Amino acid sequence: MKVDSALPLGKVDPGLRSVPKLDLATVGEAARQLEVLGFDGMVSGETKTDPFIPLALAATTTTRLSLTTAVAIAFPRSPMVMALSAWDLQTLSKGRFTLGLGTQVKGHNERRYSVPWAPPMPRLREYIRAVRAIWDCWQNATPLDVRGTYYNFSLMVPLFNPGPIDHPDIPIHIAAVNTGMCHLAGETCGGLRPHPITTQRYIEDVMLPAVREGARKAGREIKAFDVVVSPLIAAAATTAELEGRIKDVRARIAFYGSTRTYHPVFELHGWGAMAQKLHELSVAQRWDEMPGHITDEILETIAIVGTFDTLADKIKRRYGGFSTRIEFGLPVRGADDYETLRRVVQEIQR
């Protein structure tokens, strides 16, 4: 299992409203520190910064870290825009880039990005096909001819053609919860990124069978397929310090549970009625009441909870049977924390 991290080092606070904004001026040095600590990769999400800029900065200060958008939201960007950003990052990193795509939910597409909504799975399939056709045009001078329901591309002139690069085979991963996206991942992608709310049982019993079915229908073998988990983690040096972390993770689980897109996970475990109650509380803006509905059973099933010395073993027992990579971090506030993080990363890798 390879180990990736987001920046800042460690998930400093998983509470919904307290995710820190990334200081772009420090990214290059922080990425270099990840490499020194032994991490295999760095991921960059789309929360309070553009997902591509931190990876471009990291590419200039590292030599072996893989660099992945985890994830870039697809539909607000034209496939042409997405293809060019990925092409540039693959060039800058000398072949270390992976394009991780996500669709986001309907409300965010329509109300945060002002993007018309359409069924996400067929649209993303067409999106990925378009991105790859654009790359093929640039690399192999293949005429650009994409004609679909959502995207049409037929014009590429020399002025706007970046031309071939040394590492043109850019892996594409997609974030997923429901079976349609998992099927699409198996059909056309190099990896799957289960949402942090997904459980071991849900991944093994629901998601991976859908991946295999998608691959079978497409006639693909998926021996090199990546499954990249990014679990919610409540961890501290001592059990006394753990309570504050657990409180924050309960709040994050409650937030996800209030979103209907994620209800299949809760329903599989018999928590459907509770998830519906969380949705009703979120509609009423009664956010403070929601964490109280997350029982210890739910917490322990979804999140990794424990002191630092137990984390590696818990991660390996839960995910070691199917995961190829994990996005992982710990709070880092001093030299001792760096050494703890280095040790846990090494234990997971072993």
N, C-alpha and C positions, 0 to 999 in steps of 0.2 A: 504494500500500500504506500503510495507516494503522498506527501503532505504539502498542502498549499496554505497560504495565508493571505488574508486581506490586509490592507493598511487602514488605520494605524495598527501596529503590532498588537495582536489580541483583539478580541471583541470587548472593548473597554466596558461597555454597558449595553446589554441586549434589550433594555427597556425601550419601548416604542418611540418615545419622544426624546431620547437622550443619545442617539447615535451621533458621534462627533463628526463635524465636517472635516474632510481631509485637507491638510495644509499642503498644497501642491509644491510649495517651495522646499519641503522636506522629503518629498517622495523618492528622489534619486538616492539619497543617503539611506533612507529606511529600507528601500529595496535591496541595496547592497548589504545591509545588516541581515535581512532575511537569508541571503545567500550564505553569509558567514555562519549563521545559526544552523544551517543545514537543510533549510526548506527546499523542496523540489520546485515550487512554483509560487507565483503571485497572481491573485485574482483581483479584478476591479469591477465593482457593481455600479449601477445607475441609481443612486439615491440623491446625494447632494452635490455630486460632481459628474461631469461627463465620464463615461467608463473608459474611453480611449486615451485621454490625456495622461492619466497616471501611468499607464502601461508604456506609453511613448517615453516618458521620463525614465522609467525603470529600465527600459531597453538600453539606455545609454550608459548605465552604471553597473550592469550585471552582464555575466557571460553565459550562465547555464540555466538560470531560472526560466521555467516555462511561464508564459504570460497569457492570461485568459480573461476575456470579459465574462463576468459571472453576475449578472448577465447584461447585455445591451438589449434594450427594448426594440423589437424589430419594426413594428408597423408605423411608428412616427417617422422612420427614416426610409427613404426610397432604397430599394435594393442596390441602386447605383451608388448612392452615398455610402451605404454599409460596405459594399464591395471595395470601394476606394480606401476607406479607413483601414480595413483589414489588410489590403495589399500593402499599404504604407507600413503598417506595424510589422507585418511579416518580413518586409525588406529591412526595416530598422533593427529588428531583433535577430536577423539572420536565421529565420526559420523556427523561432520559438513561440509563435503566436497561435492561439486557438480562439476561434470566434464562438463565443457562447451567446445564444439567442434566447430571448423570452418574449412572451406575447403580452404580459400583464392582463388584468381583468378588464371587463367592459367599461366599468365606471372610470378607471384611470385613462383608458384610451380616449373615451369621449369627452371627459370633463377636465382631465389634467393635460392631455396632449391635443385635444380637439381633432381627433382622428376618427373617421366613421368606422363603426364596428361591423365586422362580418364574421362568419364562423371561423374560428382561429386555426383549426387544424388544416383544412384545405388551403386556406390563405397562406399559412406558413410553409406548407409543402411547395406551393408555387413560388413563394418568396425565396426559399433555398435554391430551387431550380434556377431562378433568375440570377441570383448571386453567382452561382457556379457557371452559368452561361456567360456572364460578364467576365469572370476570371479566365474562362476558356478563350474568349475573344482576345483578351490582352496577351495571354501567354502563347496562344497558337494561331493567332490571326483568323480564328473561326468567325465567319460572319455572325453578327449579333441578330438573332431572330427569336425573340421570346414573345409568344402570343398566348395570353391566358385570360382568365376571368377577372383577375385583379391587377395584373401587371403586363405591360407590353413594352418591349425594347427592340428597336430596330436601327438605331443610329449610333455609330461610333466613328468619329473622324480623328485623324492623326493628332490634332491639337490637344484632344482630351484623352488620348490613349496612353497610359503610362508604360505600356510595353511589358515584355517578359521579365520575370525575376528568377533568382536562383532557387527559391523554395516555393514553388507555386501550389503545392498540395496543402492547403490550409484546412485543418480539421474543423468541423462544425459540431458543437454540442447544443442541445436544447434543454431548457428547464421544463419540468413536467410535474403534474400531479395526476391528471386523469389519463385513462387508457388510450385515448385518441392520440395524444402527444407522444406517449410511450411507443405506440405502434409506428408513428412517423419517425421517431428516433431510430428504431430498428430498421425501418425501410430505407432511410436515406442519410443518417448521420453517423458520426464517429463516437458519439457519447451521449449520455443522459445525465442530467443534473436534477435529482429528486429534490423537491422543495423541502426546506428544513422541517416542515410540519409532518412530513411522512415518517412512518415508523418502519422498523425492521420487517414486521409482518406484512405491512402494506406494500413495501418494495418487493419482497420475495413472492408474495401471493398474487399481487395485482399488477404491479408495474413491469417486472421482468418477464413474466409470461407474455405480456403485450408487446414488449420489445422483441422477443423471440418470434412471435407471430408475424410482426411487421417484417422482420428480416426474412422469414420463410417465404412470405408472399412475394417479396422483392427478389428472391433468389440469392440473397446475400449470406455470407458467413460473417459472424460477429466475434471471432476469436480475439480480435484486438480492440474490442468495444470497451470504452471507458464508462464506469459508473462512479460518479463523483458526488459524495455525500457532503453535506454542510450542516451537521446537526446543531441544534441549540445546546449550549453547554453552560451548566452552572457549576463553577469550580472555584476553589479557594485553597489556601494553604492549610487551614484548619477547619474543623466542623463548625466552630463558633463563627468564623467569617463567612461560612457558606450560606447562612440564612438570607443575607442581603442579595446574593446572587440568585438564589431560588426565587425570591420575590420578583425580581426583574424578569426571570424566564417565565414564571406563571403569567405575568402580564403579556408577554409576547405570544405565548400559546393562546391566551384568551382572545387576543386581537385576531390571530389567524383563524381561530375557531368561529369567530363571528362572521367570517367571509364564506359565502355559500360555495364558492369554487373549491374550498378545501374540505367540505363536509363529507365527501366519500371516505376520507381517512377516519374521521370520527365515527361514521356509521359502521365501518368494518369492525370496530372495537366495541360497538354497542353504546356509543356516546352520542348518537344522533340527536336525541331530545335535548341534551345539554348544549350542543352546538346551535340548535335552533334558538334556545334561550339566549345564548350569547349574541346571536344576530339581532334578536329583539332588543336587547340592552344597548347594542351599538346604534341601532336606529334611534333609540330614545336618548342617545348621547350620555348614557350612564356608564361611562368607561371605568370608573373607580370600583364598581360592583363586580365587574367581569372576572378579575383574577380569583375571586373567592369560589368560583365554580370549577376551578381546575384542581381536581383532587390529587393526592399523592400518586395514585395509580396512573393517572393521565400524565403527570409530570415525569415520572420515572420511565414511562413507556415512550414518550416523545423525545425527552431531553436526556443528555448524558449528565448525571449529577454525581459529584464526588470530590474528594480532596485531590490535590495534584498527583499524589503518589498512586492513585487508583485509576487515573484517566486512561492511560494507554491500554491497560488490560480490558477496561470496559469498552473502549472503542473497538479493539480487535475482536472481542467476543461478539459484539453486536453487528459489526460491519465486515469482519474479515472474510466471511464466506462469499461475498459478492462485490465488494467495493474495490476499485483500483486506485482511487484517490480520495482524500478527505480534505476539506477546507477547515482549518483548525487554528485556534489562537487562544492565548491566555492574556490576562491583564499584565502589562509590563510597566513597572514603576521604578525599577532599579536594577542593579547588577545581579542581585540574587534571583530576580524574576527572569532575567535573560537566561541564566544557567538552568533554572527549572524548565523553561520553555525548550531549551536545547535538548535537555535530557528526555522530556516527554516526546519530542519529535523523533529522536533517535529510537526510542522504545517502540513507537508506532511503526517506524520503517522496518525494524527488525521483525 
